[in-house]
Amino acid sequence: MSMRGNTSPSQNPMQNDGAVQFLGLVAVVGFVVALFAASIPAAIIAAVYVALAGSLVLGIREGHRPRLRPAMFLLIASGAMAILSPIVVFDFRWVDFTAAEIIVAAIYAASLAIGLFAALKTLWRYLATAIAVALALFIVFAPVPKGGEPDDEGWSVKATIHDSDDQPVSGALVQCGVVFLWEGGIAFDATGAHATDSSGEAEPWDFHEDRRMKAAFCSAVKASDSGNAGFPTGTAVLAPIQRGENEVEIALSENAHSDTAYLVVQLASVPRVGWFTLQYELWRDSPEGLPAGGDVASGRTPIATTDYSDVGKKDFSIPASESNGDLYLRYYYEGPSSDTGIGPPKDISRIVHVGPIEAGKRQTVLLDIPWSGPSD
């Protein structure tokens, strides 16, 4: 009776030792999460691991503790490595995040192997096994928090935009970003978009982040202008993402324009200097022999005129009543005689046969300005 009555926690310090260590580890984790937030996801991961692994000391069977000093040392070392990982990986970049994960998992596995697992009560062994399995799955499948990737993790996405007729769409705004597989997409931000060239290709996006459990989400749109009726937003999702260059295609459907045909004028090349003028006239029937602007007295005037410098207005929107005629494009060029700007200036006039354009359709004319040809 007296012996039972004299038993107290103070006389059995081993009984509370695990709880004290556990609470101490939790306190340290709380400190780390607050102090080392170079990567909040990494700090949270470290906190969860240390809390779970530290709780194993509560499941050690009585009488086994004195033989567990090496195992306990390794367990504490794995927790310390987890705690330091936000600094080691994201601040100093001594190792990448996956390498730090492997080190933590290896030290933890070693602590189990040299005696900790055998000393645990049955239910705590299940927890120890679950922690080990979770670490392995996390290393293999979970994406690395941004900033902890290996230096060679770079990859890119190249987007190509075409219409329903499989023709390239130039001047479309395209934006690509990275999302988790379960996310719906990204908000379109025109300030970060890339414009497509005459082949429908946009400048690639370069990324440096883990590709696991992620997809590349791209969206494209083109506003209406003098050369098209507008293309509503189209999207494409690329998954899985490969190392190196990834390619994605987006098909845009133009708004219906049954009462209008479009003529798009493109240049095969442009001079690398800004001092030139290029003006277009669209005619029904050939304007051969007519002055610039036509002959008002005879009623022969162009359907429309545009200027190359008129962004968004340099193409032709043609009413159906005019587009079915025999169309011609006449252009006037005045500027340097080469694309380098070196040499005497040129003054050129040319006529290009276009032909009829069906209403609801669009046709493209590619002009090759004869930079090195004779002046007219």
FIPA-70912 format. One record per residue: residue in one letter; z, y, x of N, C-alpha, C, O in turn. Coordinates in steps of 0.02 Angstrom, whole numbers, plus 50000, padded with zeros to 5 digits. Atoms other than C-alpha are relative to their C-alpha. Layout:
residues N
aZYXZYXZYXZYX/...
//
This chain:
residues 376
m500004994050041500005000050000500005006250043499625011050033/s499954994049958500515012050135499375001150040499175006950052/m500624999249961498935008450235499455003149957499075007449979/r500514997050044497825012050086500145007249985499705011449980/g499824993150016498785027550047499895004650058499795010650048/n500104995649943498595033950223499285000750021499115004750065/t500714999449981496715031350230499725006749975499815008349916/s500284993550018495835048250230499375001250039499284998150092/p500614998549963494165055450284500145002250071499745000850115/s499864997649933494995063350433500154994450048500074995150108/q499865005749956495515046150496499394995550008499424990850048/n500615003949994493755039050475499405004750009498995005549964/p500514994949990492605051950552499294997249995498835000949978/m500675002750002491135039850560499715000149929499105000549919/q500235000150069491065039650371499655006449980499205006349939/n500294993550017490625058050363499515002750052499195007850043/d500414997449945489675059550525499275000849978498955005849994/g500704999650023487985055850442499905006049955499405009549961/a500064994350046488285068650306500005006650038499635011250021/v499974993849960488745081850434499345001250036499085006850037/q500644999349966487165078350534499445002049950499035006349965/f500504998550051486115078650376500025007349979499505010649976/l499944993050021486795095350320499805004750056499505010050044/g500194995949943486575102250495499255000550007498975005850021/l500734999949995484755097050498499685004249945499205007949957/v500264996050055484435104650328500095007450014499645011449999/a499884992949983485215120950387499495002450052499235008050048/v500494998249949484085120850540499315000949970498945005649986/v500654999550033482565117650432499945006549962499425009949965/g500024993750036483005132150320499905005950045499535010650029/f500094994649951483135143250472499295000250025498995005650032/v500675000449973481465137250538499495002649949499055006549966/v500464997850052480565139850373500005007649993499485010749984/a499954992850006481205157650365499745003750061499455009150056/l500144996349938480915162050547499294998850026498965003450048/f500655001849971479335152850598499494998849945499344993149928/a500485000650055478095156450461499295001650023498895004349985/a500684999149976476545157150572499534996049956498964998149945/s500365003850050475945143750452500514997549950500884992849964/i499515002050051476965142350293499904992749979500404989249971/p500085007150016476165125450246500304995450053500624990550036/a499725004249946476635118350417500765000249999501084995150010/a499274999450002478415124950400500284995949941500814992849948/i499775003950058478575117050227499964992550015500414988749998/i500085007049982477905100450292500564997850047500854992450038/a499465001549954479165100950435500664999549963501074995149978/a499375000050037480575104950314500084993649960500624990649959/v499965006150041480165090350200500134993950044500544989750028/y499915005749955480025078150345500714999750027501034994450026/v499335000049970481655083550428500534998349948501014994749963/a499515001550052482595082750263500004992649983500534989649976/l500035007150016481965065250224500234995650057500634991050048/a499805004149942482135058150399500745000950016501084996050033/g499294998849987483835066350422500454996449951501014994649968/s499585003350050484465058450262500114992650015500554989549986/l499935007149984484245041150338500684998550032500924992850027/v499355001449968485875043250434500534998349948501044995349964/l499525001650052486765041850267499974992649980500434990049949/g500095006950020486095024150246500174995050054500034989050046/i499825004649945486735016850410500614995949980501114998649956/r499445004350017487855001950382500575000950049500475002450108/e499414999149958489625003050448500014994850056499834989050046/g499965004449943489884995650619499395000150044499404997650100/h500624999949961488084998750677499915006650038499495007050083/r500124993549971488255016950726500095000450076499685003650109/p499924999349927488925014850903499404997650040499295000050095/r500575002749963487365005050953499365003949988498845002050013/l500614996450022486155017950882499885006550037499475010650015/r500094993549967486295032051007499275001250022499015006650009/p500714998749982484515029651079499565001249938499135005649938/a500414999250060483785027650904500145006849968499675010249945/m499844993650030484725042850840499715005750042499495010850014/f500304994949956484135052850991499265000949984499015006549979/l500724999550016482315048550950499895003049931499435006949921/l500074997250067482565052550766500085007650001499705011349970/i499884992849994483275069650810499425003350038499225008950022/a500564997349962481865072150937499395000849956499025005849963/s500574999350044480555068850804500095005949953499615009549939/g499874994350043481395081450690499925006650038499665011550011/a500084993949960481455094150832499275001650011499075007450009/m500724998949990479595091650866499685002749936499265007149939/a500264997550063479225094250681500195007249990499785011349967/i499774993150008480265110050680499625004850046499475010450026/l500344995649952479395116850835499245000349989498915004550019/s500725000350007477645112450776499685006649977499145008250001/p500324993650017477315129350690499915004650060499445008650062/i500064995749941477625137850857499524996950051499075000350076/v500405003349950476845124950973499265000049981498825000850024/v500705000650023475265123350867499695006749984499155008350008/f500324994150028474975139950781500105006450041499705011050036/d499884994049958475725152550903499734999050070499345003150095/f500205001149930475465144951076499374995850006499044995950058/r500595004450000474075132551030499994995450060499474994450091/w499975004949947474675120151159499684993449979499364990050019/v500335005950027474105105851048499755001849930499965006849900/d500214998950069473185104650883500494996549952500914992549974/f499515002450049474095100250722500014992449994500544989449986/t500035007350006473485082250714500364996750058500724991850049/a499645002849943474125078850890500755000649992501124996150009/a499284999150012475815086050843500254995049948500804992349954/e499825004950051475845074850688500084993150031500564989550017/i499985006749968475475059450794500634999350043500944994050043/i499405000249958476875063850916500624998949957501054994849973/v499425000750045478135065950774500034993049972500574989949971/a500015006750030477585049650692500174994650051500534989950035/a499865005049949477635040050856500744999850019501034994450026/i499294999849983479395045850899500424997149943500914993649955/y499645002650058479985041950722499944992449998500444988949987/a500105007350001479215024450729500404996650055500674991250045/a499605002949945480055021450897500734999749983501074994950000/s499295000150020481755026150826500144994349952500674991249955/l499915005650046481515013450686499974993450039500374988850026/a500115006349965480905000050806500594998050045500724992050052/i499475001849952482365001050929500684999249967501194998950002/g499365001750031483704998350799500185003649936500595001149897/l499804996250059483785011550662499814996249936500214996049889/f500215003550060482795001250535500474994249985500664993249927/a499565005750010483874985850561500705002049978501044998149944/a499334997850016485464996050541500065003149931500615004649908/l499994996750065484965003450373500164995149944500014989249949/k499905003950061485534997250204499324998949967498845002449982/t500645002150028484184989150098499605005749968499025006649984/l500354994750034483755003949988499755005450050499215008250041/w500194995049950483695015650139499424997550043499045001550070/r500575002649963482475003850225499355001649962498845003049992/y500594998250040481275006950081499815007350013499225009050018/l500144992949987481445025650111499705000850070499225004650079/a500264999649931481175023450299499274997750003498865000750037/t500695002550001479605013150265499545005049965498985006249988/a500414995150036478965025850138499855006050044499295008650042/i500124994349955479175039850266499474998350051499035002350065/a500495002149950478205029950396499304999649970498815001850001/v500655000550033476795026150274499725006949983499135008249993/a500214993250017476745044250216499745003750061499245007350058/l500234996849938476595050350396499314997450019498885001450039/a500655002849981475145038350429499455002649954498915004549977/l500504997650048474225043350270499865007450010499295009650005/f500084992949990474525061750305499565001450061499135005850060/i500394999049938473805060250481499264998549987498825002050012/v500695002350009472245051150420499625004349948499045006049958/f500364997150056471845059950256500145007449987499695011049964/a499824993250020472755076550236499665005250046499645004250106/p500314994849959471845092350294500515003850041501095004750020/v499574996249955472575102150437500085007149973499585010149952/p499924993050021473335119050388499565004650043499485003550102/k500474995549965472165133250434500325003150061500885005850058/g499744997449937472395138450614500234994550047500344995850106/g499775005549958472925121350678499464995050017499604989550039/e500555004649988471195113750697499854999450075500035003850114/p500235000549931470495107050861499485005350015499155007949970/d500474994749981469425119250958499284998249985498865002649976/d500695002250012467855108750927499874998549927499404994849911/e500065001650071468065108350737499465004149965499365003149905/g500474995450032466725121550705499434996549963499184991449987/w500575002550039465395118250573499715005849961500025011149957/s500344994550033464185128650471499654997549936499544991549927/v500365001450061463305129550303499395004749996499465010850002/k500614996150006461505135150284499734999049929499614993449907/a500225000350070460905139350107499275002149995499055006950026/t500694998450016459115139350046499935000649924500154996349887/i500064998550071458675146949877499274999649978498835002550010/h500685000350027457145142549774500045000549924500574999849894/d500024999350073456585145049594499804993449968499754988250001/s500155006150037456135132449460499324997150018499184991350003/d500655002449976454365131249533500034997950073499514996850104/d499885002049930455115126649702499725005150049499545003450106/q500214994649956454575143449774500615003750027501105004649991/p499424996649972455745152649893500165006649964499705010149943/v499784993850032456765166949819500275004550056500795003150085/s499784995349949456905181549939500445005449969500365007049910/g499584994650024458215195149923500574997849955500915002049926/a499425002450039459475184049833500635000950041500615000450102/l499364999549966461305186649874500364993349995500444990549940/v499705006649997462175170749929500685000550034500775004250082/q499345000249970463995167349966500244992850002500184989249952/c499735006849992464775151350033500725000550024500895004850065/g499305000349980466605147050052500254992949997499894988449975/v499705006749998467765132150073500544999649948500975004049943/v499505001150052468795125249930500244992850005499904988550032/f499775006950007469865109849902499594996649945499334999949901/l500425003750047468985096149804500205001149928499775000749884/w499784999250069470035099549650499955007249975500125008649918/e500084993150021469665118249647499325001149968498844997649984/g500614998950037468335125149532499475003950037498885003250021/g500494995949964467505137149654500335006250029500955006550034/i499754993849971467675154449731499735005849961499205005349930/a500234993850032467525171949661499455003150043499525003850103/f500564997149963465855179749709500175007050023500395011249983/d499874993449971466055194649825499365002350035499194999850089/a500654997849973464425203949857500075003050070499595002850109/t499914996949934465175212650010499974994850056499824996450113/g500025005249949465275195950100499404995449993499364990350026/a500585004350013463615189050038499465001150053499425006450085/h500584999749956462075185450143499375000249957499334996649907/a500634999550037460325190150083499504995150027499464993950088/t500515004849978458915177550088499395003750025499235009250003/d500614997149973457335180950187499404997449959499494994549906/s500605001850038455525177750133499934992549991499574990349946/s500025007250007455765159050158500564997449956500644991349947/g499455001950044457285159050041500624997750037501084995150005/e499435002249960458505155550183500475005850014500265011450027/a499494995049984460135164950210500304998350068500304992650089/e499675001149935461015167250376500594995249990500984996049943/p499475005050010462205152350400500705002950003500815008150034/w499294998449997464075153550372500334995350051500234989350048/d499655004149950465145147550518500734999349979501065004249962/f499315001550018466815139250482500354996350057500024992950097/h499615003649950468215132750591500654997849967501195000549980/e499425002750034469385122950481499884992749983499314990349983/d500035007150014469775105050437499574998749938499625002349888/r500475001550054468445097150325500274994949950499974993949897/r499745005350044469535083550246500245002849933500575008049931/m499814998250069469795084550057499745006949980500025010149936/k500284993450015468715100150054499264999649986498934994750004/a500714999550016467005105249992499775007150015500165011950012/a500304993449992465825119650030499715002049933499304998449904/f500234997550065465505129849873499575006150012499795011050042/c500474994549990463985141249872499755002449932499634998449887/s500294997150061463365153149737499485005250020499555008450072/a500544995449987461795163649729499795003649936499855000849882/v500214996050057461145177349616499495005150024499525007350082/k500474994549983459715189849614499925004449939499755002149885/a500074995250054459675205549510499275001449987498855000650030/s500694998350018458115210849419499785006350037500185010850050/d500294994049969456975223349503499255000149983499044996749936/s500714999350017455125227949506499614993650012499044993149990/g500365006149984454675210549569500254993849965499994988449976/n499755005950034455695199049458500435002149940500645007949935/a499624998750061456615197749292500744998650009501134999149961/g499305001549987458255192949373500144992649997499884989149954/f499805007049997459015176249420500754999549989501135001850032/p499285000950010460715171949344500304995750055499954992250091/t499655003549947462025164449458499904992549997499954989349945/g500055007349991461715146849521500494997850053500645001750098/t499495002449952462965136249617499814993150026499394989649997/a500085006749971462995120949728500644998350037500965002750067/v499405002549966464425110449797499794994850052499424990250036/l500165004649946464285101549964500624996050019501114998850044/a499455004349981465445086649990499734992950008499324990749967/p499554997749947465825078150103499655004650049499045004750053/i500264995449950465605091150237499944996450067500414992950088/q500115003349936464865085050401500125004850058500095010950050/r499944995949940465195091150577499325002950018498804999750006/g500634996849982463865103250641499725004049942500105006949903/e500324996050052462595111550525499914996049936499654990449938/n500115003050066462605107350340499515004349962499515010549967/e500504996450039461185112150224500124998949926500284993449904/v499935000450073461295116050039499445003949968499245009249993/e500544996650037459945120749915500255001949931500614998149898/i499824997650066460185131049758499365001849963498965005849988/a500584998450042458865131549620500205005149948500655003949907/l499864994750048458875147649520499445000149947498864999149962/s500484999450055458025149549351499945007349980500435010549960/e500124993050016457245166549320500055001249925499864996949884/n499994998150071457555175449156499285000249973498815002050008/a500675000250030456095173549036499695007049998500045012049986/h500354993550003454775187449045499294998649975498804999750011/s500655001950029453365181848930499525005949991498925004949983/d500424994250011452735199648910499845003750066499545009050065/t500084996749935452695203649097499814995050053500054989350054/a500165003849940451905197049256500235004150061500275010250057/y499754996549941452535201249431499554998550060499324992950071/l500355000649936451625204349594500495002150055500715007950057/v499544998749945452735203149748499615000950064499194996750081/v500354998549938452115211049909500474998950059501015001950063/q499605001449940452775204250074499575001050062498965000350061/l500334999049936452355208050255500134994150046500694991650050/a499925005449952452035194650384500455002250057500824998150086/s499564997249949452895205950510500035007549989499595010449958/v499924992750005453525223850519500145002850069500434999450111/p499864997149935453605235750665500755000950010501125001849962/r499294999349984455275237150754500205007350007500715009050037/v499844992950000455225255950733499965002449928499624999349886/g499974997650069455545266250577499485005149981499435007049923/w500454994550016454175279250591499314997349978498834997650017/f500635002050029452815272150480500045000849924500595000849896/t500044999850074452245273950299499534994649977499034993150010/l500415005450028451525260150191500035000749924500554999849893/q500044998850072450935263650014499514995149968499014993249999/y500415004950035450195251849885499735003049935500055007249903/e500294998450065449025254149737499774993549968499444989550001/l500225005950036448745240649606499445002249952499535006849912/w500594998150038447025241349524499764994249956499824988449973/r500395004750040446105232749383499275001250019499005006650007/d500674999749969444405229249461500045003650068500535007250082/s499994997549931443975234249639499985007750003499585010849968/p500014992749992444365252149693499545002350056499605007950081/e500444998349944443015251849826499635006549985499335007349932/g500344993650006442325269449854500405005349964500195011149963/l499584995150035443705277949754500515003050048500764999450092/p499494996949956444885290449838500704997449983500814994249932/a499305001850013446755287549852500235003349935500125009349925/g499784997450064447525289649681499484999549945499645000749887/g500525001150049445855286149595499625006349982499715011650012/d500414994550024444645297449502500175001249927499954997449883/v499774998650068445435305249348499405001549954499414999749896/a500574998050041443765312049287499634994049972499414994049915/s500355006050023442985294849276500464995149965500244990049939/g499525004450032444575287049209500204994050043500554989550019/r499825005549955444725275449360500625002050041500565005550091/t499374998749965446545276449414500384993450007500274988749968/p499635006349991447745263049479500484998749942500735003249909/i499505002050050448855253349360500695002550019501075004949977/a499344997849975450355257549469499955001050075499514998350109/t499964998949928450805263749642500734999050022501205000449984/t499335000949973452295259449752500005001850074499475002850104/d499914998449929452975263149925500454994750030500944992650000/y499615005249967453635250350049500735002050010501184997850009/s499324997649987455175261150081500425000149936501025001249940/d499634999950063455655260349896500334993149989500034988749959/v499655006550006456935246249903500124998549926500385002649888/g499935002050069456925236749739499455002449954499435000549896/k500554997350042455375246049678499324999250034498835002150011/k500635000349963454035241149804499534994649975498974994050000/d500435005150030453345226749699499735002649933499855008449915/f500334997650061452395227449535500214995849940500174989649940/s499875003050065452975223749358499415001849955499325007649938/i500654998750032451345221849261500034997749927500194991949913/p500025002150071451215221849070499484994649989498974994450024/a500465005550014450365206648997499295002549984498804999149999/s500664997250018448945217848933499585001750061498975002250057/e500364998349938448495222249114499954994150048499474993750087/s499975005249948448965206649211499444994949995499304991550043/n500525005050007447555196049140499325002450026498834998750022/g500624997549971446225207049222499914997950072500334994550101/d500155001649930445425205449393500355005250044500105010750053/l499574995349965446775213549498499845000550075499644995650107/y500094998749928446605221449670500595004150025500885008249988/l499464996149968447915228349790499695003950058499375001050103/r500224995949944447475242949903500615002950033501065005550000/y499434997149964448675248350039499765004850053499225004250081/y500124994949949448755263150157500584999650050501165000050033/y499505000449947449645261550322499885005550051499325006650073/e500034995149946450035275450446500624999150042501184999750018/g499435001249956451115271850596499794997350067499214998150086/p500165002449932451205263650768499484994649999499394991049949/s500545004949995449785252650828500254993250023499854988650030/s499725006549982450965238550880500714999749972501015004849956/d499335000650029452615231550819500545002450049501135002450032/t499524997249953453435238650976500025007649997500475010750026/g500024992750005452955256550932499645003350057499615009550061/i500354997249942451955258651092499265000549985498964995949957/g500714999050012450195265751082499875005549950500345008049919/p500174994650047449265278550977500124997849928500084991849913/p499895001750071449635279250790499354997749967498804999249990/k500585002550037448495270650665500015002849929500535004749902/d500084998050070447825275750495499544994949969498944995049981/i500385005850025447265260250398500014999849924500525001449893/s500045001250071446665256850222499654993349990499134992050020/r500295006550012446315239250157500034998449925500465001049890/i500015002350069445875231049990500084992450000499714988950036/v499875007250003446555213749947499884997749928500155000649881/h500135002750067445895203549800500584995649978500794991150014/v499435003750027447315196749691499784995449944499994989649942/g500215003950057446475190649532500495000649943500995004249949/p499554999550058447295188449361500664996350013500684991450050/i499355003149997449145184149346500234998649929500265003249888/e499795001850067449735174749193500675003249983501135003350024/a499374997050022451085183549093500554994750001500444988949982/g499455004749992452775175549125500014996750068500474992850083/k500045002949933452255171049302500095005550053500105011550038/r499934995449944452465178949473499554997550057499514991650070/q500445001749944451255179449619500215004250061500435009950054/t499814996649938451585184049800499395001150044498984996650053/v500534998349953450385192849918500325001250068500775005350074/l499744999249932450725191350105499505004150040498945002050050/l500444995449963450005205950204500154999450075500734999650096/d499945000249927449685204450390499715006550026499105007050037/i500244993549976449575222450449499694999150069500034996750115/p500345001049935448295222550592500235005050052499885009950067/w499714995249953449405231250719499535001650058499485007350079/s500414998949941448175228850860499265001049985498855001550031/g500714999150018446545230950762499785007350008500195011750022/p500254993149993445425246350766500245004449943500365002049888/s499814995250051445925262050671499405001549956498825001549979/d500544998150046444915266850517499885007550004499455010149969/
//
